Amino acid sequence: MPTILHLDMDAFFASVEQASKPSLRGKPVIVGGLGARGVVSTASYEARRFGVHSAMAMAHARRLAPNAAYLIPRFEVYRRVSDEVMALLRELSPLVEPLSLDEAFVDLAAGPYGPALETEGAELARALGEDLRADIERKVGLTGSVGLSTTKFLAKIASEQAKPDGLVMIEAGREREVLDALPVRALPGVGPATEETLRRAGLPMISDVAALPQEELVHLLGRAHGAGVHELALGHDERPVVAERDAKSVSVEDTFEVDLLDRDHIVGELERLADRCVRRLRAAGRSGRTVVVKIRRFDFSTLTRSETLPAPTDDPLVIAQMARRLLDSVELLGGIRLLGVGVTGLADWTQEDLFAQALREGMQEEDDAAAPDASEDSEHEPAYGGPGAPRAFNPGGELSQRRWAPGQDVEHTELGHGWVQGSGVGRVTVRFETPGSGVGRVRTFPVDDAALTPAAPLPLVQ
């Protein structure tokens, strides 16, 4: 029975931005890193008509679609919407396997409709898929594409064929009809290198691979990979829907627009990444034993260094200290274009860390020695560090140092909620609109206007 459902939200990040900003609906929107080395995360369907796609260099995207709206990612909003969508999926079955914020498998047979599916079959499965799409649009105001089939592989192919905003079902008996028309790249596990190997062997289509004896494919690709690709080409996929995909690591990384040369600057960026990594680790309720530092140098050579603790920790002091020690073991001459900090060997418990305690006591002694006289009044406003915040944006510092990123939520004391369209030469342009309003008006302010402050994102459906 076609009881495996695959949901893929349509151009998710860009669609969220269009739903948030009435003036961008129906227009090309591109979300990603906006710097010289930025990469497209998601392009709306309007932008895809110009040839823009995910993983494309942002500089190339700007040449293809110079009049599109280019926005920073707002991960806080994307996670919130994703949670609402996943909650709808879990109403259909306890077996929900998220693949990312906008994509998941569901085993309908394991849910409350399982017994009815045995008797009503494909028609009930189709009705559940259509109801899901309607519920998603009602609850979060977005569209998703649904694929239904007998296996995860075929359900994912079906959702690809359903895009955008559709539903496709591949019933038992139609496997060859569907697969034979597809290139080998559609097979899970076939990336660019495997695709090229198969192409050179005269096997560009799934039908070619399916017709080949498995022994020949094993000789070509290796035993495990060759056997797996052959089974999928035949339409065989025994992989179950797994409710909990246990993460093996938590990591963050940044690519810099300009190579970092100053060691103090590099250490500062590393500590910032370590702090982000710890926040992500704690948000997942995890700890870890091994700290990993990733460094990509000016010549694109990439190094990783790691160190393992006797027991798991989520202590920011320990992780930052280990990351700095790992950085010290690497030659930094010539410049650094990428830094990353990660934690592996994950666990759901921590052990009291005497090393961290000793570090803290030492730091406290230094702070006490360096502290100003108690009679001196001082105030410090912390820098903004919310999820998805652009690195250059620091409204917690002096007003004259403020920078505003396109797409960022703001609030004006008189004009209300809006979002940044752009900034430069000491000015920031804001469009004042909300998800439920019409197209809003545009106003320009000095970047240090005290009436303009960062704001929390608004719900898409109000």
Secondary structure in CASP SS format (residue, H / E / C, confidence):
PFRMAT SS
TARGET T0000
AUTHOR 0000-0000-0000
METHOD secondary structure of the structure
MODEL  1
M C 1.00
P C 1.00
T C 1.00
I E 1.00
L E 1.00
H E 1.00
L E 1.00
D E 1.00
M E 1.00
D C 1.00
A C 1.00
F H 1.00
F H 1.00
A H 1.00
S H 1.00
V H 1.00
E H 1.00
Q H 1.00
A H 1.00
S H 1.00
K C 1.00
P H 1.00
S H 1.00
L H 1.00
R C 1.00
G C 1.00
K C 1.00
P C 1.00
V E 1.00
I E 1.00
V E 1.00
G E 1.00
G C 1.00
L C 1.00
G C 1.00
A C 1.00
R C 1.00
G C 1.00
V E 1.00
V E 1.00
S E 1.00
T E 1.00
A E 1.00
S C 1.00
Y H 1.00
E H 1.00
A H 1.00
R H 1.00
R C 1.00
F C 1.00
G C 1.00
V C 1.00
H C 1.00
S C 1.00
A C 1.00
M C 1.00
A E 1.00
M H 1.00
A H 1.00
H H 1.00
A H 1.00
R H 1.00
R H 1.00
L H 1.00
A C 1.00
P C 1.00
N C 1.00
A C 1.00
A E 1.00
Y E 1.00
L E 1.00
I C 1.00
P C 1.00
R C 1.00
F H 1.00
E H 1.00
V H 1.00
Y H 1.00
R H 1.00
R H 1.00
V H 1.00
S H 1.00
D H 1.00
E H 1.00
V H 1.00
M H 1.00
A H 1.00
L H 1.00
L H 1.00
R H 1.00
E H 1.00
L H 1.00
S C 1.00
P C 1.00
L C 1.00
V E 1.00
E E 1.00
P E 1.00
L E 1.00
S E 1.00
L C 1.00
D C 1.00
E E 1.00
A E 1.00
F E 1.00
V E 1.00
D E 1.00
L H 1.00
A H 1.00
A H 1.00
G C 1.00
P C 1.00
Y C 1.00
G H 1.00
P H 1.00
A H 1.00
L H 1.00
E H 1.00
T H 1.00
E H 1.00
G C 1.00
A H 1.00
E H 1.00
L H 1.00
A H 1.00
R H 1.00
A H 1.00
L H 1.00
G H 1.00
E H 1.00
D H 1.00
L H 1.00
R H 1.00
A H 1.00
D H 1.00
I H 1.00
E H 1.00
R H 1.00
K H 1.00
V H 1.00
G C 1.00
L C 1.00
T C 1.00
G E 1.00
S E 1.00
V E 1.00
G E 1.00
L E 1.00
S E 1.00
T C 1.00
T C 1.00
K H 1.00
F H 1.00
L H 1.00
A H 1.00
K H 1.00
I H 1.00
A H 1.00
S H 1.00
E H 1.00
Q H 1.00
A H 1.00
K C 1.00
P C 1.00
D C 1.00
G C 1.00
L E 1.00
V E 1.00
M E 1.00
I C 1.00
E C 1.00
A C 1.00
G C 1.00
R C 1.00
E H 1.00
R H 1.00
E H 1.00
V H 1.00
L H 1.00
D C 1.00
A C 1.00
L C 1.00
P E 1.00
V H 1.00
R H 1.00
A H 1.00
L C 1.00
P C 1.00
G C 1.00
V C 1.00
G C 1.00
P H 1.00
A H 1.00
T H 1.00
E H 1.00
E H 1.00
T H 1.00
L H 1.00
R H 1.00
R H 1.00
A C 1.00
G C 1.00
L C 1.00
P C 1.00
M E 1.00
I H 1.00
S H 1.00
D H 1.00
V H 1.00
A H 1.00
A H 1.00
L C 1.00
P C 1.00
Q H 1.00
E H 1.00
E H 1.00
L H 1.00
V H 1.00
H H 1.00
L H 1.00
L H 1.00
G C 1.00
R H 1.00
A H 1.00
H H 1.00
G H 1.00
A H 1.00
G H 1.00
V H 1.00
H H 1.00
E H 1.00
L H 1.00
A H 1.00
L C 1.00
G C 1.00
H C 1.00
D C 1.00
E C 1.00
R C 1.00
P C 1.00
V C 1.00
V C 1.00
A C 1.00
E C 1.00
R C 1.00
D C 1.00
A C 1.00
K C 1.00
S E 1.00
V E 1.00
S E 1.00
V E 1.00
E E 1.00
D E 1.00
T E 1.00
F E 1.00
E E 1.00
V E 1.00
D E 1.00
L E 1.00
L C 1.00
D C 1.00
R H 1.00
D H 1.00
H H 1.00
I H 1.00
V H 1.00
G H 1.00
E H 1.00
L H 1.00
E H 1.00
R H 1.00
L H 1.00
A H 1.00
D H 1.00
R H 1.00
C H 1.00
V H 1.00
R H 1.00
R H 1.00
L H 1.00
R H 1.00
A H 1.00
A C 1.00
G C 1.00
R C 1.00
S E 1.00
G E 1.00
R E 1.00
T E 1.00
V E 1.00
V E 1.00
V E 1.00
K E 1.00
I E 1.00
R E 1.00
R E 1.00
F C 1.00
D C 1.00
F C 1.00
S C 1.00
T E 1.00
L E 1.00
T E 1.00
R E 1.00
S E 1.00
E E 1.00
T E 1.00
L E 1.00
P E 1.00
A E 1.00
P E 1.00
T E 1.00
D C 1.00
D C 1.00
P H 1.00
L H 1.00
V H 1.00
I H 1.00
A H 1.00
Q H 1.00
M H 1.00
A H 1.00
R H 1.00
R H 1.00
L H 1.00
L H 1.00
D H 1.00
S C 1.00
V C 1.00
E C 1.00
L C 1.00
L C 1.00
G C 1.00
G C 1.00
I E 1.00
R E 1.00
L E 1.00
L E 1.00
G E 1.00
V E 1.00
G E 1.00
V E 1.00
T E 1.00
G E 1.00
L E 1.00
A E 1.00
D C 1.00
W C 1.00
T C 1.00
Q C 1.00
E C 1.00
D C 1.00
L H 1.00
F H 1.00
A H 1.00
Q H 1.00
A H 1.00
L H 1.00
R H 1.00
E H 1.00
G H 1.00
M H 1.00
Q H 1.00
E H 1.00
E H 1.00
D H 1.00
D H 1.00
A H 1.00
A H 1.00
A C 1.00
P C 1.00
D C 1.00
A C 1.00
S C 1.00
E C 1.00
D C 1.00
S C 1.00
E C 1.00
H C 1.00
E C 1.00
P C 1.00
A C 1.00
Y C 1.00
G C 1.00
G C 1.00
P C 1.00
G C 1.00
A C 1.00
P C 1.00
R C 1.00
A C 1.00
F C 1.00
N C 1.00
P C 1.00
G C 1.00
G C 1.00
E C 1.00
L H 1.00
S H 1.00
Q H 1.00
R C 1.00
R C 1.00
W C 1.00
A C 1.00
P C 1.00
G C 1.00
Q C 1.00
D E 1.00
V E 1.00
E E 1.00
H E 1.00
T C 1.00
E C 1.00
L C 1.00
G E 1.00
H E 1.00
G E 1.00
W E 1.00
V E 1.00
Q E 1.00
G E 1.00
S E 1.00
G E 1.00
V C 1.00
G C 1.00
R E 1.00
V E 1.00
T E 1.00
V E 1.00
R E 1.00
F E 1.00
E C 1.00
T C 1.00
P C 1.00
G C 1.00
S C 1.00
G C 1.00
V C 1.00
G C 1.00
R E 1.00
V E 1.00
R E 1.00
T E 1.00
F E 1.00
P E 1.00
V C 1.00
D C 1.00
D C 1.00
A C 1.00
A C 1.00
L E 1.00
T E 1.00
P E 1.00
A C 1.00
A C 1.00
P C 1.00
L C 1.00
P C 1.00
L C 1.00
V C 1.00
Q C 1.00
END
